């Protein structure tokens, strides 16, 4: 122990005596370790932490798939869910969940819109988290007629001041009284990104009680995802087998009309995946790519510090030789130098923690919405342990080889050389190897960043099919209790649009049930002139629009006409069809005037216009065939049906010549003048929607570009350091060359040749490595190949230019060597 304390004190003194070296090494390590810590805190929360529910490994999420109709992932219909509930024997508990926005009022508070999950009681039992106050929804509340609600801890604090007496009280949801039966704790949150628009956490949970009519609605209302807890011992094979059996039974129960739509063969599938995998989704690859990138940056930093230690060890040859001569064994010297490396590593780790703390708030703002367990992103105990181990491993990595080299020197030779620093061929080769490894890793990172940059540029250059600038969108949802007649609903939206058109700078106003980049409704589709026995049903995206929606959104009408005043309830149903739908369903004829069946509606629609394709899924996904219906033509019963809440919650689109958010106070005033209890929700611009849609790609591109720039800087510093050190070691040789008539250009050429040999070797290795590794990010690219020639050409040129600049500085210094001084030293 005494020896260790002595070595520690000595190590600190050595580091303190070389503040420049120590500062550069610690800063280099801090950047690498800090970046790793920050990214690992995200990976730990999203990928490594288990879900905050008891035995989360037994939780699964389920949905329905009808690939023949293009429904790859939809929810369960009420009769399918009921069959699943009654005939399964593998789930301990299961619950249905669907989401929506509701108006919350009462208690003298201002009405507000809240995110609600409508769930069956099994949802709570499956997840198993006890209520913070009160209770869960009970099985009895799965029957119609119960007005109960469970609220979140966040809502409990924010609106009810954490008053425990709220349990048992009545609150107004969509202007109907509901009894608060429980409050769930903060960690009871389950964003459901696999439901369209379901990246938000719930404020309230209300019963999803299926009516008798809904339970007979075969082939419709596929809106209910399932969260289930498996019985102990049920594995993937039995789960898959049981799901297949249940799907067969469900399809067999369908009436003949629906069977005909499905094509009379096995086309219905139930799919169950582990809940954790479902939440992580497509985020795993981007996060792992980022973690790999920061590890590469750290490796480059280690190579830099190792090079610094090699140079420093050369300067300590005499000291080490003296200590050996005085009896210090090689193991003692090796331990001492490793201890100094450990001190550097731990100091760099502490500084890295500070870097991570500083970067984390910014990182949180860049993360995409819907990242699972994002509230758990923090410098917590697992992250601290990771940083500590990383610091230890880093210290071992950069200190071992220099320490080993330093303790293998010839004592007699070192003492004879006195204070002179011998370069040593082996040391030079080691330094060159470190530089090559740095530059090779830097090339890999730069090419990955270059590919993502090219991909992001292609993504942002993609025409979304609409004009997002100067468009404000918001949602106004009408509760049935306040709007029990269809005419009252229509009158409200007509009046609101009319008022908004009169506002200053407003150019056009319209409304729709869905918006670009966020489809909500897909329906079966067939041309009337096709024999249903010969042509299978397909599916299209379907939305209802009203007012000047096409103009407000900037969607181009290519042929035919838009909806007009004659397209009212009772008139022939009409529809607008997108170019993608024309290409898929009307390759042989003009679609204008054609009759098509959409969904279960018995009366066909007449195609009256063709509109441009819009991005209706995501910016990097192809446009799906899209049809629009006239909102005014929907029957009264549909507008009032509980299932068609979307028809009472239209998205209002306002195009203006001014900054759209400046209109928001005026829009609120107009809304209050019509109905003071209504609130605007989901207020944003369409430009914001696009920005959010590409947020994951932007995050990956931005961070990888930062890491690549850091790697490039470290690689440049590395080669500069090696060449600079080499020049300092060869001053006498250069002085002699100059004294014998050598020209300055010869010295510059000699120094550059040394550096460029390393660069060329690194470029070859780096390009080969990048060619192999670029396939790992192929899935993240859009509009550019994993072996994009431009990227693979530009990156080596950039790196070569930077490396050349780094070599030129010591080369110019070499030309300033004084021949007389060099000869006198010799």
ABEGO torsion letter per residue (X at the ends): XAAAAAAAAAAAAAAAABAAAAAAAAAAAAAAAAAAAAAAAAAAAAAABBBABBGAAABBBBBBBBAAAGBABBBBBAAAAAAAAAABAABABBBBBBBBBBBBBEGGBBBBBBBBBBBBAAAAAAAGBBBABEBBBBAAAABBGBBBBBBBAAAAAAAAGGBAAABGBBBBBGGBBBBBABBBBAABBBBBAABBGAABBBABBBBBBBBAAAAABBGBGBABBBBBBBBBGBBAAAAAAAAAAAAAAAAAABBAAAAAAAGGBBABBBBBBBAAAAAAEAAAAAAAAAAAAAAAAAAAAAAAAAAAAAAAAAAAAAAAAAAAAAGBBAAAAAAAAAAAAAAAAAAAAAAAAAAAAAAAAAAAAABBBGBBGAAABBBBAAAAAAAAAAAAAAAAAAAAAAAAAAAABBAAAAAAAEABBBAEAAAAAAAAAAAAAAAAAAAAAAAAAAAAAAAAAAAAABBAGBBABGBBBBBBBBBAAABABAAAAAAAAAAAAAAAAABBGBABBBBBABBBGBBABBBBBBBAABBAAABBBBBBBBBBBBEAAAAAAGBBBABEBBBBAABBBGBBBBBBBBAAAAAAABAABBABGBBBBBEABABBBBBABBBBBBBABBAABBBBBBBBBBAAABBAAAAABAABAAAABBBBBBBBABBAAAAAAAAAAAAAAABAABBBBGBBBAAAAAAAAAAAAAAAAAAAAAAAAAAAAAAAAAAAAAAAAAAAAAAAAAAAAAAAGBBAAAAAAAAAAAAAAAAAAAAAAAAAAAAAAAAAAAAABBGBBAABAAAAAAAAAAAAAAAAAAAAAAAAAAAABBAAAAAAAX
